[in-house]
């Protein structure tokens, strides 16, 4: 296979450009010394990683996040590893606890919750971590803290090209009330799909429509009072949606929304004509836009001010796109001019020569090594970005190619004036060609999460196909019906459904009552059976325990008896010897030796008498245990028989009840199925009414809130 890029040269070039971008980032942050804190703060004990935070992590986190294991690429066992972060990027932002990814995880404000499958850390530990980060996250008491306070927290730490952590970016509950509804749809000027969720955006008149690409349901309407959106782009991490447009020959602007909240975050540009193309860099530092003015304007998201302009193009700007790594910016115009620029500075990087018609689309492969362009000259061209060589070119659509987009896996989707939507591999081999639209195809996008292709035509029709086989799965509306009309239609269906449901429900209820009675009897008897079985198990366990205890007591009694028998013969002999020694000692008074011998014999007698008495006491205990356990065995035996008989009777009753259940169930099935179908139809109709009533009320509240905010 042809070597498309010199890897070393490419990496060196990228490193230089990225380095220049990092310098720009540094310029937008202001270092603030910890010595600037108030005098009162100096009196507080300094919270440090070594003394306070590391013990918390040791107890709760080190098992997974250590030098050897490094779950998610994060090592918390040392300060350097903690501050380097992991696979999700920076874990601690000194001075900003709420914005620190680690703090959001341990407070369960973001997923995955940490520690996993466990409660949050105690409140005092969370407070300690928060105070430590807010104070600058020092390593030890001697650490000098430097806080960075960005002017605007819009930019990410680096180019966002991989799948972001957490749930897929999807909008919350948004208003479904269309801003504009017309008797006939108009041309859909832009389409876009979220790179990491089943979300599509459709351009409309003064609005952007959001659809679920899996269910094809409308999820929300974002107002775009600026006019008609001519370009829609999701950020590379899927968290933001950009729309650029306006009113022809009057005004143009770019707007950015937060996908997860639906909140308008940012507005840039003040063009004298409609914005025709725009994009946001994956690191979210820059927004670029183009219009009929032939000028590319690039704005800084940290200040909202113009960062630089590019005045190279000789005709209307028609398309532009940042590379996924945020290093380069590619642009095209109506005259077929195409260029690549350094995204951080706007310096010219490459000229892409070859198109003989206007540029209609620009899209980057996910690794930033290839960029594709489409044109009115019918072609799709692939360019490598070492020296701008055109490595592949093919005529995709007769009459002109209207739109092109790379899929995450390297496939491309296109549509064109031949009214057909197509899927290609990178060699230009056609994989799928869909049935033609009724008019010229205008825009196309592919949802990587659902593998579905979405395209629109000049008449406003939007179709959705499976990218794997080209089968159509449905359509999206570019001109959704007002909520009041939806409510009227839903209300009309409720009355008819109610009458049919009531008729079938009465028959079904009678049959179900019979079945319910049998089931209740079975359940009660089965519970009785379970209780009896548990009781029997307990009795058997008690019997076994008593039998075991009886055997032990009998063995103990036998042993004690044998011990007593073993003590008695020597005891009698010693007693006799003592009696004789005592008598002799008394006869020969004053003989100390005889007195001592008699005393020793007396002590031996006492010792053995005590041993015998102790063993007799032990024997009595064993004998009592034998008697007690014999009584228990005599008590448990009839109870076991009685419980066994009752259990067998319960089993028989359950079997008899179950025989009657099937006929009753069969009888109820037909009537219940009919009633269920009618109930489902009624419920669906009622839910539709409730849904549209709620949506209308929600829309009113949203409008009121927006009006209040505008004041």
C-alpha positions as CSV (number, residue, x, y, z in Angstrom):
1,X,0.0,0.0,0.0
2,X,1.3,3.4,-0.9
3,X,2.9,5.3,2.0
4,X,0.7,8.3,2.4
5,X,2.7,10.1,5.1
6,X,6.2,10.4,6.5
7,X,5.4,9.6,10.1
8,X,8.4,11.3,11.6
9,X,8.0,14.5,9.6
10,X,4.3,14.6,10.3
11,X,4.8,14.1,14.0
12,X,7.4,16.8,14.2
13,X,5.2,19.3,12.3
14,X,2.3,18.4,14.6
15,X,4.4,18.8,17.7
16,X,5.5,22.3,16.7
17,X,2.0,23.4,16.0
18,X,0.6,21.9,19.2
19,X,3.4,23.6,21.1
20,X,2.4,26.9,19.7
21,X,-1.2,26.2,20.7
22,X,-0.1,25.5,24.2
23,X,1.7,28.8,24.4
24,X,-1.6,30.5,23.4
25,X,-3.4,28.6,26.2
26,X,-0.8,29.8,28.7
27,X,-1.4,33.4,27.6
28,X,-5.1,33.1,28.5
29,X,-4.4,32.1,32.1
30,X,-3.3,34.3,34.9
31,X,-1.1,32.9,37.7
32,X,-2.1,33.9,41.2
33,X,0.3,33.3,44.1
34,X,-1.1,31.7,47.2
35,X,0.7,34.4,49.1
36,X,-2.1,36.8,48.0
37,X,-4.6,35.1,50.2
38,X,-6.0,37.0,53.2
39,X,-4.1,37.1,56.4
40,X,-6.8,35.0,58.1
41,X,-6.3,32.2,55.7
42,X,-2.6,32.0,56.7
43,X,-3.6,31.1,60.2
44,X,-5.5,28.0,59.0
45,X,-3.6,24.6,59.0
46,X,-2.3,23.8,55.5
47,X,-4.1,20.8,54.0
48,X,-1.6,18.8,52.0
49,X,-1.5,15.6,49.9
50,X,1.1,13.9,52.0
51,X,-0.5,14.5,55.4
52,X,-4.2,14.7,54.8
53,X,-5.3,13.4,51.3
54,X,-3.0,10.5,50.8
55,X,-4.4,8.6,53.9
56,X,-7.9,8.9,52.4
57,X,-6.8,7.6,49.0
58,X,-4.9,4.8,50.7
59,X,-8.0,3.6,52.5
60,X,-10.4,3.9,49.6
61,X,-8.5,4.2,46.3
62,X,-5.1,2.6,46.3
63,X,-6.4,-0.9,45.6
64,X,-7.3,0.1,42.1
65,X,-5.3,3.2,41.4
66,X,-1.7,2.2,42.2
67,X,1.6,2.1,40.3
68,X,1.0,-1.5,39.2
69,X,-2.7,-1.5,38.4
70,X,-3.5,2.1,37.3
71,X,-7.2,1.7,36.7
72,X,-8.2,4.1,34.0
73,X,-4.5,5.1,33.7
74,X,-4.6,6.9,37.1
75,X,-2.1,6.3,39.9
76,X,-3.1,8.0,43.2
77,X,-0.3,6.5,45.3
78,X,2.0,9.4,44.6
79,X,1.5,13.2,44.0
80,X,3.1,13.1,40.5
81,X,0.8,10.4,39.3
82,X,-2.3,12.1,40.7
83,X,-1.5,15.5,39.1
84,X,-0.7,13.8,35.7
85,X,-4.2,12.4,35.6
86,X,-5.4,9.3,33.7
87,X,-7.2,8.2,30.6
88,X,-10.0,10.8,31.2
89,X,-7.4,13.6,31.3
90,X,-6.5,15.9,34.2
91,X,-7.9,14.7,37.5
92,X,-7.3,17.7,39.7
93,X,-7.5,21.4,38.7
94,X,-5.7,23.3,41.5
95,X,-8.0,26.1,42.8
96,X,-11.2,24.7,41.3
97,X,-12.6,21.8,43.2
98,X,-16.0,21.9,41.5
99,X,-14.2,21.7,38.1
100,X,-11.9,18.9,39.1
101,X,-12.8,15.5,37.6
102,X,-11.7,13.6,40.6
103,X,-13.8,15.6,43.0
104,X,-16.9,15.3,40.8
105,X,-16.4,11.5,40.8
106,X,-16.0,11.1,44.6
107,X,-19.0,13.4,45.3
108,X,-21.1,11.4,42.8
109,X,-21.7,14.5,40.7
110,X,-20.4,12.6,37.6
111,X,-20.1,9.0,36.5
112,X,-18.4,6.6,37.1
113,X,-19.1,7.1,40.8
114,X,-16.0,6.5,43.0
115,X,-15.4,4.4,45.0
116,X,-17.2,2.0,42.6
117,X,-20.3,0.2,43.9
118,X,-20.0,2.0,47.3
119,X,-21.4,5.0,49.1
120,X,-19.8,8.4,48.8
121,X,-16.9,9.2,51.0
122,X,-17.8,10.6,54.5
123,X,-18.7,14.3,54.4
124,X,-15.7,15.3,56.4
125,X,-13.4,13.6,53.9
126,X,-15.1,15.2,51.0
127,X,-14.8,18.6,52.7
128,X,-11.1,18.0,53.3
129,X,-10.5,17.1,49.6
130,X,-12.5,20.1,48.5
131,X,-10.5,22.4,50.8
132,X,-7.2,20.9,49.6
133,X,-8.0,21.4,45.9
134,X,-9.4,24.9,46.5
135,X,-6.2,25.9,48.3
136,X,-4.2,24.8,45.2
137,X,-3.7,21.1,45.9
138,X,-0.2,21.3,47.6
139,X,1.9,18.2,47.9
140,X,3.4,19.0,51.4
141,X,3.8,21.8,53.9
142,X,6.7,23.2,52.0
143,X,5.0,23.3,48.6
144,X,4.5,26.6,46.9
145,X,1.0,26.8,45.4
146,X,0.2,28.5,42.1
147,X,-3.4,28.8,41.1
148,X,-4.6,29.4,37.5
149,X,-7.8,31.3,37.0
150,X,-9.0,31.0,33.4
151,X,-11.0,33.9,32.0
152,X,-13.5,31.4,30.6
153,X,-13.7,27.7,31.2
154,X,-14.9,26.9,27.7
155,X,-11.7,25.3,26.4
156,X,-10.7,21.7,27.1
157,X,-7.2,20.7,28.1
158,X,-6.5,19.1,24.8
159,X,-8.0,18.1,21.5
160,X,-11.0,15.9,22.2
161,X,-10.9,13.0,19.8
162,X,-11.7,10.0,21.9
163,X,-15.0,8.9,23.5
164,X,-15.7,11.2,26.5
165,X,-16.3,9.7,30.0
166,X,-19.8,9.5,31.3
167,X,-23.2,9.0,29.7
168,X,-23.7,9.9,26.0
169,X,-24.4,13.6,25.5
170,X,-28.1,13.9,25.0
171,X,-30.4,16.9,25.7
172,X,-32.8,17.2,28.6
173,X,-36.5,17.9,28.3
174,X,-36.7,20.7,25.7
175,X,-39.7,22.4,24.2
176,X,-41.2,20.7,21.1
177,X,-43.1,23.7,19.9
178,X,-41.8,24.7,16.5
179,X,-40.8,28.3,16.2
180,X,-42.0,28.3,12.6
181,X,-44.4,26.0,10.8
182,X,-45.3,26.3,7.1
183,X,-47.8,24.7,4.8
184,X,-44.9,23.1,2.9
185,X,-41.4,22.3,4.1
186,X,-38.4,24.2,2.8
187,X,-34.9,23.1,1.8
188,X,-33.0,21.6,4.7
189,X,-29.8,23.6,4.6
190,X,-27.8,21.6,7.2
191,X,-27.7,18.3,9.0
192,X,-25.4,17.0,11.8
193,X,-25.1,14.0,14.1
194,X,-23.5,13.8,17.5
195,X,-20.2,11.8,17.4
196,X,-21.0,10.0,20.7
197,X,-24.8,9.7,21.0
198,X,-27.9,9.0,18.9
199,X,-28.6,12.7,18.4
200,X,-29.2,14.5,15.1
201,X,-29.6,18.2,14.4
202,X,-31.7,19.5,11.5
203,X,-31.7,23.1,10.3
204,X,-35.1,24.9,10.0
205,X,-36.5,28.3,9.7
206,X,-35.3,30.2,12.8
207,X,-34.9,26.9,14.6
208,X,-32.7,23.8,15.0
209,X,-34.6,20.6,15.4
210,X,-33.1,17.8,17.6
211,X,-34.0,14.1,16.8
212,X,-33.1,10.8,18.3
213,X,-31.5,8.8,15.5
214,X,-32.5,5.5,17.1
215,X,-36.2,6.2,17.6
216,X,-36.5,9.0,15.0
217,X,-38.5,11.0,17.7
218,X,-38.3,14.8,18.0
219,X,-36.3,15.7,21.2
220,X,-36.4,19.4,21.1
221,X,-36.5,22.7,19.3
222,X,-33.7,25.2,19.8
223,X,-34.6,28.8,18.8
224,X,-32.3,30.4,16.2
225,X,-33.8,33.9,15.9
226,X,-30.8,34.9,13.9
227,X,-32.4,33.4,10.8
228,X,-31.7,30.3,8.8
229,X,-28.9,28.0,10.0
230,X,-26.7,27.1,7.0
231,X,-24.2,25.0,9.0
232,X,-24.6,22.7,12.0
233,X,-21.6,21.1,13.8
234,X,-21.3,19.1,17.0
235,X,-18.1,19.5,18.9
236,X,-15.7,16.5,18.8
237,X,-16.7,15.4,22.3
238,X,-20.4,15.8,21.5
239,X,-21.0,18.2,24.4
240,X,-21.7,21.3,22.2
241,X,-23.8,22.1,19.2
242,X,-22.8,24.9,16.8
243,X,-25.1,26.6,14.4
244,X,-24.1,29.3,11.9
245,X,-26.5,31.3,9.7
246,X,-28.5,34.5,9.5
247,X,-30.3,36.6,7.0
248,X,-28.9,36.9,3.5
249,X,-27.3,40.2,2.7
250,X,-28.2,41.4,6.2
251,X,-26.6,39.6,9.2
252,X,-24.8,36.5,10.2
253,X,-23.8,34.9,13.5
254,X,-22.6,31.6,15.1
255,X,-24.4,30.2,18.2
256,X,-23.2,27.4,20.5
257,X,-25.5,25.4,22.8
258,X,-24.7,23.0,25.6
259,X,-26.1,19.6,24.4
260,X,-26.8,18.3,27.9
261,X,-28.8,21.4,29.1
262,X,-30.0,23.0,25.9
263,X,-28.7,26.3,27.2
264,X,-27.2,28.8,24.7
265,X,-23.6,29.3,25.8
266,X,-21.9,31.4,23.3
267,X,-22.4,33.7,20.3
268,X,-19.7,35.1,18.0
269,X,-19.6,37.0,14.8
270,X,-21.4,40.0,13.5
271,X,-21.4,39.4,9.7
272,X,-23.1,41.6,7.2
273,X,-24.3,38.5,5.4
274,X,-25.4,35.0,6.4
275,X,-22.7,32.7,7.8
276,X,-22.4,29.8,5.3
277,X,-19.8,27.7,7.1
278,X,-18.4,27.4,10.7
279,X,-16.7,25.0,13.0
280,X,-15.4,24.7,16.6
281,X,-12.0,23.2,17.3
282,X,-11.9,20.0,19.3
283,X,-10.1,21.7,22.1
284,X,-12.9,24.3,22.0
285,X,-10.4,27.3,21.9
286,X,-11.5,28.6,18.6
287,X,-14.7,29.1,16.5
288,X,-14.1,29.7,12.8
289,X,-16.7,31.1,10.4
290,X,-17.0,32.1,6.8
291,X,-19.5,34.0,4.7
292,X,-19.9,35.6,1.2
293,X,-17.4,38.2,2.5
294,X,-14.6,35.7,1.4
295,X,-13.0,36.2,4.8
296,X,-12.4,33.5,7.4
297,X,-12.8,34.9,10.9
298,X,-11.6,32.9,13.8
299,X,-12.7,33.8,17.3
300,X,-11.3,32.9,20.7
301,X,-13.8,31.2,23.0
302,X,-12.0,32.4,26.1
303,X,-12.7,36.1,25.3
304,X,-15.2,36.0,22.5
305,X,-13.0,38.4,20.5
306,X,-11.6,38.0,17.1
307,X,-8.3,36.0,17.2
308,X,-7.3,36.4,13.5
309,X,-8.6,36.8,10.0
310,X,-7.7,35.0,6.7
311,X,-8.2,36.9,3.5
312,X,-6.9,34.4,1.0
313,X,-10.1,33.2,-0.7
314,X,-11.4,34.8,-3.9
315,X,-15.0,33.8,-3.6
316,X,-17.7,33.1,-1.1
317,X,-16.7,30.8,1.7
318,X,-18.7,27.5,1.5
319,X,-17.1,25.1,3.9
320,X,-14.5,24.9,6.6
321,X,-13.5,22.3,9.3
322,X,-10.9,22.0,12.1
323,X,-8.8,18.8,12.2
324,X,-9.8,16.5,15.0
325,X,-6.6,17.3,16.8
326,X,-7.2,21.0,16.6
327,X,-3.9,21.6,14.8
328,X,-5.1,22.5,11.3
329,X,-8.1,24.3,9.7
330,X,-9.2,23.5,6.2
331,X,-11.4,25.8,4.2
332,X,-13.0,26.0,0.7
333,X,-14.8,28.5,-1.4
334,X,-17.3,28.8,-4.3
335,X,-14.5,29.1,-6.8
336,X,-13.0,25.7,-5.9
337,X,-10.2,27.2,-3.8
338,X,-9.2,25.0,-0.9
339,X,-6.5,25.7,1.7
340,X,-5.2,24.3,5.0
341,X,-4.1,26.7,7.8
342,X,-2.4,26.5,11.1
343,X,-5.3,26.6,13.5
344,X,-3.5,28.4,16.3
345,X,-2.1,31.2,14.1
346,X,-3.9,31.3,10.8
347,X,-0.7,30.9,8.9
348,X,-1.0,29.2,5.6
349,X,0.0,25.5,5.7
350,X,-1.1,23.9,2.4
351,X,-2.9,24.8,-0.8
352,X,-5.1,22.0,-2.1
353,X,-5.2,22.3,-5.9
354,X,-7.4,20.2,-8.1
355,X,-11.1,21.1,-7.9
356,X,-12.7,22.8,-10.9
357,X,-15.9,23.6,-9.2
358,X,-17.1,25.1,-6.0
359,X,-16.2,23.3,-2.7
360,X,-19.4,21.9,-1.1
361,X,-18.0,20.0,1.8
362,X,-14.9,19.4,3.9
363,X,-14.5,16.5,6.4
364,X,-11.5,15.1,8.3
365,X,-10.7,11.5,9.0
366,X,-10.7,10.9,12.8
367,X,-6.9,10.6,12.9
368,X,-6.4,14.0,11.3
369,X,-4.1,12.5,8.6
370,X,-6.6,12.8,5.8
371,X,-9.0,15.5,4.7
372,X,-11.8,14.9,2.1
373,X,-13.4,17.6,0.0
374,X,-16.5,17.5,-2.2
375,X,-17.2,19.8,-5.1
376,X,-19.7,20.8,-7.7
377,X,-17.2,19.3,-10.2
378,X,-18.8,15.9,-9.2
379,X,-15.6,14.7,-7.4
380,X,-14.6,13.7,-3.9
381,X,-10.9,14.1,-3.3
382,X,-8.8,12.8,-0.4
383,X,-5.7,14.8,0.6
384,X,-2.8,13.9,2.8
385,X,-1.6,16.7,5.0
386,X,2.2,16.4,4.7
387,X,2.4,18.3,1.4
388,X,-1.2,18.5,0.3
389,X,-1.0,15.7,-2.3
390,X,-4.3,14.5,-3.7
391,X,-4.1,10.7,-3.1
392,X,-7.5,9.7,-4.3
393,X,-10.2,11.3,-6.4
394,X,-13.4,9.9,-7.9
395,X,-16.6,11.4,-9.4
396,X,-19.2,10.6,-6.8
397,X,-22.3,12.2,-8.2
398,X,-23.3,13.2,-11.7
399,X,-24.0,16.9,-11.9
400,X,-22.1,17.7,-8.7
401,X,-21.5,16.4,-5.2
402,X,-23.4,18.4,-2.6
403,X,-22.1,17.1,0.7
404,X,-19.5,14.7,2.2
405,X,-18.7,13.3,5.7
406,X,-16.2,10.9,7.2
407,X,-17.6,8.2,9.5
408,X,-15.6,7.3,12.6
409,X,-14.4,4.1,11.0
410,X,-13.1,5.8,7.8
411,X,-16.1,5.3,5.5
412,X,-17.5,8.3,3.7
413,X,-21.1,9.3,3.0
414,X,-22.0,11.6,0.2
415,X,-25.1,13.0,-1.7
416,X,-25.5,15.0,-4.8
417,X,-27.4,16.5,-7.7
418,X,-28.1,13.0,-9.0
419,X,-30.5,12.8,-5.9
420,X,-28.7,9.7,-4.6
421,X,-27.1,9.2,-1.2
422,X,-24.0,6.9,-1.2
423,X,-21.6,5.2,1.2
424,X,-18.0,4.7,0.1
425,X,-14.7,3.2,1.4
426,X,-11.6,5.3,1.3
427,X,-10.5,3.7,-2.0
428,X,-13.6,5.2,-3.7
429,X,-15.4,1.9,-3.8
430,X,-19.1,2.4,-3.6
431,X,-20.6,0.3,-0.8
432,X,-24.2,1.6,-0.7
433,X,-26.4,3.6,-3.0
434,X,-29.9,4.5,-1.7
435,X,-33.0,5.1,-3.8
436,X,-33.1,8.6,-5.3
437,X,-34.9,11.5,-3.7
438,X,-37.5,13.3,-5.6
439,X,-35.2,16.3,-6.0
440,X,-31.6,17.3,-5.6
441,X,-30.0,15.9,-2.5
442,X,-28.5,18.7,-0.4
443,X,-27.0,17.5,2.8
444,X,-25.8,14.2,4.4
445,X,-24.5,13.0,7.7
446,X,-23.9,9.6,9.4
447,X,-24.6,8.7,13.0
448,X,-21.7,6.6,14.2
449,X,-23.6,5.4,17.3
450,X,-26.5,3.9,15.3
451,X,-24.7,3.4,12.0
452,X,-27.5,5.3,10.2
453,X,-27.2,7.7,7.3
454,X,-29.4,10.8,7.2
455,X,-29.8,12.9,4.1
456,X,-32.1,15.7,2.8
457,X,-33.2,17.1,-0.5
458,X,-34.2,20.4,-2.0
459,X,-37.9,19.9,-1.1
460,X,-37.2,19.5,2.6
461,X,-37.6,15.7,2.8
462,X,-35.3,13.9,5.2
463,X,-34.7,10.2,5.0
464,X,-32.8,7.8,7.3
465,X,-31.1,4.5,6.1
466,X,-29.1,1.8,7.7
467,X,-25.5,2.3,6.6
468,X,-24.9,-1.4,6.6
469,X,-27.5,-2.5,4.0
470,X,-29.0,0.7,2.7
471,X,-32.5,-0.1,3.9
472,X,-34.7,2.9,4.7
473,X,-35.8,3.0,8.3
474,X,-37.9,6.1,8.3
475,X,-38.0,9.9,7.9
476,X,-37.5,13.0,9.9
477,X,-39.7,16.0,9.7
478,X,-38.1,19.4,8.8
479,X,-41.5,21.0,9.4
480,X,-43.0,19.5,12.6
481,X,-46.7,20.1,13.4
482,X,-47.5,22.7,16.1
483,X,-48.4,21.2,19.5
484,X,-52.0,22.4,19.4
485,X,-52.7,20.5,16.2
486,X,-51.1,17.4,17.7
487,X,-53.4,17.7,20.8
488,X,-56.5,18.0,18.7
489,X,-55.7,14.8,16.7
490,X,-54.9,12.9,19.9
491,X,-58.1,14.0,21.6
492,X,-60.2,12.7,18.7
493,X,-58.9,9.2,19.2
494,X,-59.7,8.9,22.9
495,X,-63.5,8.7,22.7
496,X,-63.7,5.8,20.2
497,X,-61.1,3.9,22.2
498,X,-63.1,4.3,25.4
499,X,-66.3,2.7,24.2
500,X,-64.6,-0.4,22.8
501,X,-62.5,-0.9,25.8
502,X,-65.4,-0.8,28.3
503,X,-67.3,-3.5,26.4
504,X,-64.4,-5.9,26.3
505,X,-63.2,-5.1,29.8
506,X,-66.4,-6.4,31.5
507,X,-66.1,-9.8,30.0
508,X,-62.4,-10.0,30.8
509,X,-62.8,-9.0,34.4
510,X,-65.2,-11.8,35.2
511,X,-62.9,-14.4,33.8
512,X,-59.9,-12.9,35.5
513,X,-61.7,-12.9,38.8
514,X,-62.0,-16.7,38.6
515,X,-58.4,-17.1,37.8
516,X,-57.4,-14.7,40.5
517,X,-59.4,-16.7,43.1
518,X,-57.6,-19.9,42.1
519,X,-54.2,-18.2,42.2
520,X,-54.9,-16.7,45.6
521,X,-55.8,-20.2,47.0
522,X,-52.7,-21.6,45.4
523,X,-50.5,-18.9,46.9
524,X,-52.0,-19.3,50.3
525,X,-51.5,-23.0,50.3
526,X,-48.0,-22.7,48.9
527,X,-47.2,-20.3,51.7
528,X,-48.6,-22.8,54.2
529,X,-46.5,-25.5,52.6
530,X,-43.4,-23.3,52.9
531,X,-44.1,-22.6,56.5
532,X,-44.6,-26.3,57.2
533,X,-41.4,-27.2,55.4
534,X,-39.5,-24.6,57.4
535,X,-41.0,-25.9,60.6
536,X,-40.2,-29.5,59.7
537,X,-36.6,-28.5,58.9
538,X,-36.4,-26.9,62.3
539,X,-37.8,-29.9,64.1
540,X,-35.4,-32.3,62.3
541,X,-32.5,-30.0,63.2
542,X,-33.6,-30.0,66.8
543,X,-34.0,-33.8,66.8
544,X,-30.5,-34.2,65.4
545,X,-29.1,-31.8,67.9
546,X,-30.8,-33.6,70.8
547,X,-29.6,-37.0,69.6
548,X,-26.1,-35.7,69.3
549,X,-26.2,-34.2,72.7
550,X,-27.6,-37.4,74.2
551,X,-24.8,-39.4,72.7
552,X,-22.3,-36.9,74.1
553,X,-23.9,-37.0,77.6
554,X,-24.0,-40.8,77.6
555,X,-20.4,-40.9,76.7
556,X,-19.6,-38.4,79.4
557,X,-21.5,-40.4,82.0
558,X,-19.7,-43.6,81.1
559,X,-16.3,-41.8,81.3
560,X,-17.2,-40.3,84.7
561,X,-18.3,-43.7,86.0
562,X,-15.1,-45.3,84.9
563,X,-13.1,-42.5,86.5
564,X,-14.9,-43.0,89.8
565,X,-14.2,-46.7,89.6
566,X,-10.6,-46.1,89.0
567,X,-10.3,-43.8,92.0
568,X,-12.0,-46.0,94.6
569,X,-9.5,-48.9,95.0
570,X,-6.4,-46.8,95.6
571,X,-8.5,-44.5,97.8
572,X,-9.5,-47.4,100.0
573,X,-5.9,-48.6,100.3
574,X,-4.6,-45.2,101.2
575,X,-7.4,-44.8,103.8
576,X,-6.4,-48.1,105.4
577,X,-2.7,-47.1,105.4
578,X,-3.6,-43.8,106.9
579,X,-5.6,-45.4,109.7
580,X,-2.7,-47.6,110.6
581,X,-0.2,-44.9,110.5
582,X,-2.3,-42.6,112.6
583,X,-2.8,-45.3,115.2
584,X,0.9,-46.0,115.4
585,X,1.7,-42.3,115.6
586,X,-0.7,-42.0,118.5
587,X,0.9,-45.0,120.3
588,X,4.4,-43.6,119.9
589,X,3.9,-40.0,120.9
590,X,6.5,-37.5,119.9
591,X,7.8,-39.4,116.9
592,X,8.0,-36.7,114.4
593,X,8.7,-39.0,111.5
594,X,5.6,-41.1,112.2
595,X,3.5,-38.0,112.5
596,X,4.7,-36.6,109.2
597,X,4.0,-39.9,107.4
598,X,0.5,-40.0,108.8
599,X,-0.1,-36.4,107.7
600,X,1.1,-37.2,104.1
601,X,-1.3,-40.1,104.0
602,X,-4.1,-37.9,105.2
603,X,-3.3,-35.4,102.4
604,X,-3.4,-38.2,99.8
605,X,-6.7,-39.4,101.1
606,X,-8.2,-35.9,101.0
607,X,-6.9,-35.3,97.4
608,X,-8.5,-38.5,96.1
609,X,-11.7,-37.9,98.0
610,X,-11.9,-34.4,96.3
611,X,-11.3,-35.9,92.9
612,X,-13.9,-38.5,93.5
613,X,-16.4,-35.9,94.6
614,X,-15.7,-33.7,91.5
615,X,-16.1,-36.7,89.2
616,X,-19.4,-37.6,90.9
617,X,-20.6,-34.0,90.3
618,X,-19.6,-34.3,86.6
619,X,-21.4,-37.6,86.4
620,X,-24.6,-36.0,87.8
621,X,-24.4,-33.3,85.1
622,X,-24.1,-35.9,82.4
623,X,-26.9,-37.9,83.8
624,X,-29.1,-34.8,83.8
625,X,-28.2,-34.1,80.2
626,X,-29.0,-37.7,79.3
627,X,-32.4,-37.3,80.8
628,X,-33.1,-33.9,79.3
629,X,-32.2,-34.9,75.7
630,X,-34.2,-38.1,76.1
631,X,-37.2,-36.0,76.9
632,X,-36.6,-33.7,73.9
633,X,-36.3,-36.6,71.6
634,X,-39.6,-38.0,72.9
635,X,-41.1,-34.5,72.3
636,X,-39.8,-33.9,68.8
637,X,-40.7,-37.3,67.3
638,X,-44.5,-36.9,67.3
639,X,-44.2,-33.3,66.3
640,X,-42.2,-34.3,63.2
641,X,-44.8,-36.9,62.3
642,X,-47.6,-34.4,62.7
643,X,-45.8,-31.7,60.6
644,X,-45.0,-34.2,57.9
645,X,-48.6,-35.2,57.6
646,X,-49.7,-31.6,57.3
647,X,-47.1,-30.9,54.7
648,X,-48.2,-33.8,52.5
649,X,-51.8,-32.6,52.8
650,X,-50.7,-29.1,51.6
651,X,-48.8,-30.5,48.7
652,X,-51.9,-32.5,47.6
653,X,-54.1,-29.4,47.8
654,X,-51.7,-27.4,45.7
655,X,-51.7,-30.1,43.0
656,X,-55.5,-30.2,43.0
657,X,-55.8,-26.4,42.7
658,X,-53.2,-26.3,39.9
659,X,-55.3,-28.7,37.8
660,X,-58.2,-26.3,37.9
661,X,-56.0,-23.3,37.0
662,X,-55.3,-24.1,33.3
663,X,-58.9,-24.4,32.2
664,X,-59.8,-21.2,33.9
665,X,-56.8,-19.4,32.4
666,X,-57.5,-20.7,28.9
667,X,-61.1,-19.4,29.3
668,X,-59.9,-16.0,30.3
669,X,-57.1,-15.7,27.7
670,X,-59.2,-14.8,24.6
671,X,-61.3,-12.2,26.4
672,X,-58.3,-10.7,28.2
673,X,-56.3,-10.4,25.0
674,X,-59.1,-8.5,23.4
675,X,-59.5,-6.3,26.5
676,X,-55.7,-5.7,26.6
677,X,-55.6,-4.6,23.0
678,X,-58.4,-2.2,23.6
679,X,-56.8,-1.0,26.9
680,X,-53.5,-0.4,25.1
681,X,-55.2,1.5,22.4
682,X,-57.0,3.7,24.9
683,X,-53.9,4.2,27.1
684,X,-51.9,5.2,24.1
685,X,-54.6,7.7,23.0
686,X,-54.8,9.1,26.6
687,X,-51.1,9.3,26.9
688,X,-50.8,11.2,23.7
689,X,-53.3,13.7,25.0
690,X,-51.5,14.0,28.3
691,X,-48.2,14.2,26.5
692,X,-49.2,17.1,24.2
693,X,-50.9,18.9,27.1
694,X,-47.8,18.6,29.1
695,X,-45.6,19.7,26.2
696,X,-47.8,22.7,25.6
697,X,-47.6,23.7,29.2
698,X,-43.9,23.1,29.3
699,X,-43.4,25.2,26.1
700,X,-45.4,28.0,27.7
701,X,-43.2,27.9,30.8
702,X,-40.0,27.8,28.7
703,X,-41.2,30.8,26.7
704,X,-42.0,32.7,29.9
705,X,-38.6,31.8,31.4
706,X,-36.8,33.0,28.3
707,X,-38.8,36.2,28.3
708,X,-37.9,36.9,31.9
709,X,-34.3,36.1,31.3
710,X,-34.3,38.5,28.3
711,X,-35.5,41.3,30.5
